[in-house]
Structure formats: structure tokens, C-alpha cells
Amino acid sequence: MPPRRQKLRNGTWVIPGTGERTRRQFTLRYPHLDGPSDDDGMRPLAEGGTVKDKARNVWHNTRVAAGNLWSWLNSPKGRGTIKCSIAYLLASMGTFWQPAARFLGPMDGKHIVATISVYFHPARSAGSQIEAVAIAVVAVCYAMFIGTLSMATSVLFGSVLDMVELSYALVLIIFIGGGLGFVGWVKQKLNNPLVSVGASIASIGIITIVTKENSVHTGVFTNQKIIQSLKILLMATTISTLVNLLIWPVSARRALRKTMRSASTSLGEMLAMIASGFLSGAEEDFSSSSFTKASAAYNSNLSQMNKNARESKYEYYLLGQERIYRQDKAIVKSMETLAQSLGGLRSAANTQFELLKEICNGPPSAHSAVSPTTNVFSPVFGRSLSATLKSGSNRFGSLGAIDEAPDERSDREDDQAKDEPPTLSASNSSLLRTPPDIFELFIARLGPSMKSLVHTMAEMLKEPPFGAPGSPIYINDQFKQSLADAISLYNQARGSALEEIYKTIELGRTRSESVQADFEEVAAACGHFSFSLLSFADEMQVYLDTLDNLKHATEQNERSWKWLMFWKHIKLPSKVKEEDPEQLSLLKPVKRLRQSKLPKGIPDTMKNRRGTVGWDQAPQGEGIWDHFVRAMSRSLLKFFRFLARDDIRFGLKVGIGATLYAMFAFIPQTRPIYAHWRGEWGLLSFMIVCSMTVGASNATGLARFTGTIMGAAFVLVNWWISNGNPVALALLGWAVSFGAFYIMVDRGNAPFGRFILLSYNVSSLYAYSLTQQVDDDDDDEGGIHPIISSIAYHRVVAVSVGIIWGLIICRLIWPMSARQKFKEGLAVLYLQMGLIWKRGPLAILLRNNTAATSYMKIGEQAAMQRYATHLQTLRVAANNEYELRGPFPFEAYGRIMASTQRALDAFHAMSLVTQKHGRLSPGEKALLYYTAEERAQLCARICHVFQVLASSVMLEYPLTDVIPSVMVIRDKLLGKIFRFRKEHIHDHEHKNEEVDDGGKGPSTTTPITTPSTTNGNRNINETIDWDGGKANVPKLDEITVEEPDYALLYAYALVTGQLAKELEIIETEIENLFGRLDEDAMLLQ
């Protein structure tokens, strides 16, 4: 059993609220997250041995169930469900209550009031309600506009010009095909749930006016349906808005502040637990229930926080508080940045765990020393994260956990000498025989300061200053200074700890080459985590500055409605003068990805290259005809490329499908059949089912069909119970709506619950409206004595036909397979990642040495992250596609996406290193020049592997068994660094002999030379190839490198190792999917 690590000493930490420095005892653990499970749950009735015990269990279960029900009724979801059911009951009064029915007029369609209340239900915030009402108004107005134009066209060509067939054709092509096609295009383009709902409302209006009413067919212009539609909109939106604002109103601004408080607390808890896991060396801390709860709480708060931020915008803008909204949005962005830094910190901690895990699994043979003649550039040399690191002693099979010390000297700070770490002697350093010993030494030296800094920041995050909107923001003015003091203490301890570690490595020069390289990389892992923690602290300072800005904006409380001045937001294109350098944009941010339901796939640049390569390579003709053909061909190609865009194709597909379906309403022989079977509801089902991808259409169609069947069943049961009594129908309808809204609001399955109620509306409410002698051709369904079974049957058949028609159109006309789009998107993402890494994360520091910069452009990280999120949506849609070759490998691609996400985290971690590094020291610059060739090869190799994986995913081709290894080039880089040290040890020792150091240890600096200058003139300037170019390195013998200068390269090697590991996982998954080719494969047939 390995000995446990010594208990961690108490360090000096800064109390955030007062700035006082203390050494009182504290803990990073959160026991409330590991609380006991609820013992007050339901008890099995079989447990009781006697009748009395069983009766006691029944009483206990009844109390528990009643308590759970009461808690749910008082929860936001429970209240939302009740609000929705009340709004539905009030909206159904447009059919059941005679005064409301008379207000809507004698025509049928009064059930649309309840339909709109279902679509735009009041279980939302006030800001979302504002948005919903605005979208509903736009949708109905658009439907009225299309309906008016269609009637005008019918009157002009059908009645005035007596060209009935032409009028029908124009109405079908322009107003059905074009109008509904535009609705489909808008729904796909904006990709907003409320916009999709508004598209359905607009479709109902257009379909009802154009295909059902007789005005268009008879060529008569009437405004009765238009006026009724406006009244329906007014009644539905008024009911929904009043219920939203009067019954348990929900403010998006309050909800935003609440989620911001929860997110801040979760961040503090996760920060403390990650640091605690690193200090203890136990990877299981990250899989503990406490960490899982905190992580799940933050992920849930993050999505809800972004949703609340978007909805609060409408409330803030309506109240004239635009400045406060912008500051709230800035705080949300700052929290997202903190979360990204926290992900980098966890990635750095995982590096430690991977090293320890491989040491534990290492064979004893790995302990043997490497011969001095070992070729340090061979592929088997010193693999730091694999075999060569497994040279640890059996004594340290794993790291002992760091225990938090008891209350030792908790309030006594007079004896500072005892707080200082003991000095390192040569005898003590000889005990550090394995890489785990480096971790022991690092944590023993920096652990107290690290724990103190983490505790200071966690305490700040646990005290979020966000109050209710409009209330003052109370920020402790001492927080900034306390954080600065804590960072200063940490920086001092960090520098001393890293210096002592590198001293230890220098004292162990007699170790074998591979073991010495392992020591250096383990030291770099320690430095990488400490740097990541420092990056988080820097982001904390930015976060505190953002809080100050919010406090200032709240105190000023200036109101403005500048958003009403829309003309100021219209930006006309202006030509920038080339001679004015101040007008040039030096940093061009990456544009935000459009909010589409699916990634674009193959980019336009590649497609344009495919289309123009023939003309570019063809000889240029001299004649006019040749120029005309070339120009006309390119123009036509550009036009057809526009039509081939996914969004344009989708709009055309929807328009074509709607036109073909609706034409049966205009053919005299088929119109009676269309009217009898209520074809308008089939056309609406087509509009709802038709989605961008086949998989999404399949999922929507199944939910639509199942919901319709359930709604029809409820209609038959309720009508049989009530016998057509309006009071009973209203109460039974409320019960059905309560269950449907429970599915929508509480369970989160909005489409399914919505389809149940829509089916119920068009049967139950419509059937009762027939009893009131409305103007409708309803004799085929019983007239004033409705045949409820016939009504429900007709609706089910119409909906089923519309679903089938939508699936046929999505499959036959320009089918967009979610599988194909997912593969294209994943391949493009891999190509993009490879190209970005090929720039050279460290080479950018040499090219831009005047200021800190990153190898990724502004917005690229966020763009790739959003792209990966879209791919996850596509993966879910692809799982609903059914093909003869089998189901979609959902789980395998899920593991590939998980590895891809971790690779994106590695990209972000490397970006943080380069962004916050600042100016290069002379030693770092010399080291980067010295390793330029290996780094360039490593970047090219990673780009190559990404490209190979992209090709395999795109084409579904097997991989070969000679995929180039990233680790070989990485080991070569590490070997180059180690050879650099070894070749200049004699220079190091010679310099130390010439300097009288008074008995102090050897110097930790090394004069830099290169192999070409070791035995020759050292003052000549040397030209080194790097990053595809050449650079002059003058007088390298005059530059000295310190041990911390190596940290940048080792951090690069660590991140590269993480990236290589994820690439190997992706390669294995692709091999399992598509197979692997070897040299015996015969492909020519």
C-alpha cells in the first residue's frame, strides 16, 4: 500500500469581504451536495408484515404523494400548466359562450381562438409573451395579405376577364405555392420555436381563406373572413396576455437574475471541486455525485440563462432600459468565459490523471535506464504520455491523496517561519526518483497557495450581487483588491514552486534520457495547471469589472428608447478609402453562424472552385462569342447555384408540394371530395410535417399522427359523456388541455401535446359550433345534429393523408438526408480544425511578438462550438431516418462527437496559453526558433490526420493501417528539447566554474547555442527554417534561457498530447464503423 501524502499545510488566504489575510482553517469540499438520499420516498406495500404496517405504509405514501403534488403545483412548471389550461378554457368560450360567438360572427372557424391559445400559450415570461404577440400579429397579417391578394386576383381574372382557369392557376402558383413556400423558407431560416408556431398560424389562415372559403372559387371579394380572423386574433392574444400577466406573472428579467445567481454559485462549487480533485490526485472526484450535481446544475442554468437573456431583451427595451440589458448580457458572456476557463482547468487536471493512470499500468521493464547511445529522435524515444512515462517506482503506484490538515495554528500568524517550506537539499532531491514525486513536491509547495486562491474566488462566486431588476447592485468594494492580493500571493508561491521543481530536475541530470524527459513533462503538467488557474483568476477580474459596469448602469437608471429610431440601425455600405489606414480593419472577426437548423456542409468556396476550374484552365478565347459563352455560362451557373441552396430548395419544395395538394380544391371534379374529407387540415399537416431533413420529418409525422389519434379518442369519449352539453364539454376540454399542457410544459414535448389539442379542437369545438347553425357546408357531417364519429374520422384521415404527402415530398423532391448533412458537416469541421492548427499555435507568437495574440481569429472558437452544437442536432435527426442498410450508428457517432468536443476544448486551452502569454522572453524565442522544424512538422501531421479522418467520414471509406502517428513527431519534439539541454550541459557547467557562487547551488540558466555554433564561431548569425519561412537568430551565445522558459513548449506538448489522444479515439471509432484496409485488400474488380 503506497504511503499517503502528507497533510496539506494551511496557507495564507485573503478574506474577500474584508481583504484581511488569515490562516484560518477552511475546506474546499461541499458536503451539502453529497447529502443523504431522501428517505421519505414511497414505501412498498409488501414491506409491511401486518395489516397495521401496510395501512401505515399506505398513509405514508398518501402523504408523500400529496406533498409532491402540492410542491409541483407551486413550482414554475406546475403553475405554467395551470395557467395554460385556464387560458384554453377561456379561449374555448369563443365557441361555447353565445356573446363571444356572436362577436366573432356567423361563420365557422371559431375554434381557431383556442388553437392560437394553444400555440401561443401563457406559460412564458412577459418578454416572451411580447415576442409571441408580435409574431402572431405578423403571421395573421401576412395570411390576410395573401388572402386579400388571392381574392383580388380571382375577381380580376375570373369575374372581370372571365378567365377562370387562369385565375385558378395564378392563385395556386403564386399564393399557394409562393405564399406557403415563403412561410416554409422563413421557418427554416430563422429557426426559432416561436417563428415556427407563427408559420403554422399563417398557414392556417392562408389555407382556410384560399382553399376552403368560396370567395376565391366564385370570384367574389368579401371581407367577412378577414374581419373574423382579426377578431379571432384579438380575442386569443388578449386572453393569453391577460392570463400571462395577471396569474402568477413571470418576469424574464427576474428569471435572468435568478439563473445568474445559480450559475455563479455552481461555478464556485465546480472550481473548488476541480482544485480539490487535483490536489488529491483522485480522478473519481470528477465522477462523484457532488461534482455531477454541480455540473448538471450549471449546464441547466446556462441554457436557461441564455434563454432568459434573450427574452429579457424585450422587457428591458419596452421599459427603456437598454443599457442595463447590455450589461446583463455582458455578465452572461463573462460567465460563459469563466465556464470555458473552468473547462481548460479541468482539462489540465485530467492531464495529471492520465499521467498517473499510465504510471500505474506501466510494466516493470519500463524502469530500466536508457542507454546513452539511445537515439533521442527515434519514434520509440521517451513517449511522455505512454510507455516511457511508465518508469515510476512501485512505491508510487498511485499518488496518495492530500488530506486537509486539522486546525493547526488556525488563528496564529506570528510564527511565519514555520509556514515556509523546508529548503531542498541534494539528499532530499535524490529521493525524487519517479515522475509522481514531482507531483508530490509541486503540491507540497504550491498546494496551500493554490487552495487559498481557489477558496478566495469560490467565496466571491458564492456571493452573487444580483438582486431583483431595479434594485441596487451591492458589490463589496473590497473584492477587487482581495482578488488582486490573492493573485499576488499565488504568483509568488507559483514562481518559487516552479523554480524549485526545475532545480530538482537539474540536480537529477544523471538520470537516463527517457526518465529525465518524463520528469520535465510532469513538471510542465504542473505548470500547465497552475497557469490555467491563473487564467481563471484573470477572467475573474474581468467578471468583477463587468459587475461594476452593471452597478453603474443601475445607479444611473437612464431610460431611452433608441431602438424605436429604426432608421439609425440601417447601415448603408460605404467604401473605405485605401489611403486612410485608420479606417482599415486589422482584426476581422469571424461572422456568426446563421441560425439554421443544419450546418451548411461543404462551403461555397469549395463549390465555386469546382464550378470554375474548367473555365480557369481552358484557354482564353479572343472572339466576342467566346467571351459571351464564358460570361453567360458563369452567370447561369451562379443562378443555378443560388437555386441549389438548401434554404431555397426547401422553400421551393414546400411550395411545390402545397400546390400539388391544393390543386384538388380547384378542380371541379375533385373539389367535393376535398371539402368532404376536410382537405384543408391535410394541407396544414403537410406544412407542419415538411422539415429540412428526412429524419426531422419522420419524427414530426409520427408525433402528429399519434397526437391526432389521441385527440380524436378524447373527442369521442367527451362527447359521449357530455351529450353535447356546452358546460360539460368546456370542463372536459379543460381536463384534456391540462394533460396536454402537462406534456408540453412539464415534460418538454411541446409538439406532441400541441397535436393532441389541435386534433381535439378541430373535432370537439367544431362539432359544437355546428349546433349553433353557423354558415358552413356541413350537411355531410350531420348539420345541427353533428355526427361526432364522422367528424373525428374525417379529421384523422385528412391529417394522415397530409402526413403521408409530406413524407413523400420530403423523400422524393430534393431529399435532404440528415445522415448526409451530418457527415458533410463533421468532415468540414475536421478540415477547419486541421487548417486552424496548421497555422502553428506558437508560431503566431514569433510573427506577432509585439503583443499577446492567439492563433485563432476572433470568433472562430465560438463558431466551431456552435457548429458542433448544430451537428448534435443533426445526429438526433439522423437517428429518426430509416434506411434499408440499417439504423444510424447513433452511439458510435455520439462517442466521436464527445471526442471532437474534447479536441475543441484542447484548441481553447492552447488559445488561452498564447493569448495570455504576453511578450516572449529571449530564451523562449530562442527555444521556439530551435524547435521550429519539429513544430511545423507536428502541425502539418495533425492537419494531415484531420484531413484523412474528414475524407473517411465524408466518403464512408475504410481507413488504411498506415495512418501517420502524431505521437512520433511529438516525441521527436520532446527529444529535440532534451538534446538541446544535453548538448549544452558542458557549457552550463563551464559557466558555473568561472563564476564564484559562494557555495550556492548551480545556476538555473543555460546559455543558448546551436549545433552549428557549438564548435565554431558563436557570433555569426544563423538562419533557421520555421513555419514555412526563414528567420535570423543573431548571437545565440549571448542569450540565456531560464527553466520557466521551457514551460511554454511543454504546455504545447501537453495539449498536443491530448489532441493526439482524441484523434486516436476518433480513428478507432471510424475503423469500427467502416473497417480498415491492409496491404492484402483487393479493390480492383
Helices and strands as residue ranges (DSSP letters): E 13-14, E 21-22, G 31-34, G 45-47, H 51-73, H 76-96, H 98-104, H 112-119, H 126-154, I 155-160, H 164-170, I 171-178, H 179-190, H 193-207, I 208-212, H 214-218, H 224-246, H 252-280, G 283-287, H 289-319, H 322-360, G 364-367, G 387-389, G 394-396, G 417-419, H 426-429, H 435-461, H 478-507, H 513-556, G 562-564, G 566-569, G 581-583, H 604-617, H 624-643, H 646-662, G 663-665, H 671-676, H 679-689, H 694-722, H 726-741, I 742-746, H 750-760, I 761-765, H 766-771, G 779-781, H 788-812, H 818-838, H 843-847, H 860-878, H 890-915, H 922-930, H 932-955, E 959-960, H 966-983, H 985-994, E 1005-1007, H 1011-1014, E 1022-1026, E 1029-1033, G 1036-1038, E 1040-1042, G 1043-1045, H 1046-1074, E 1076-1077
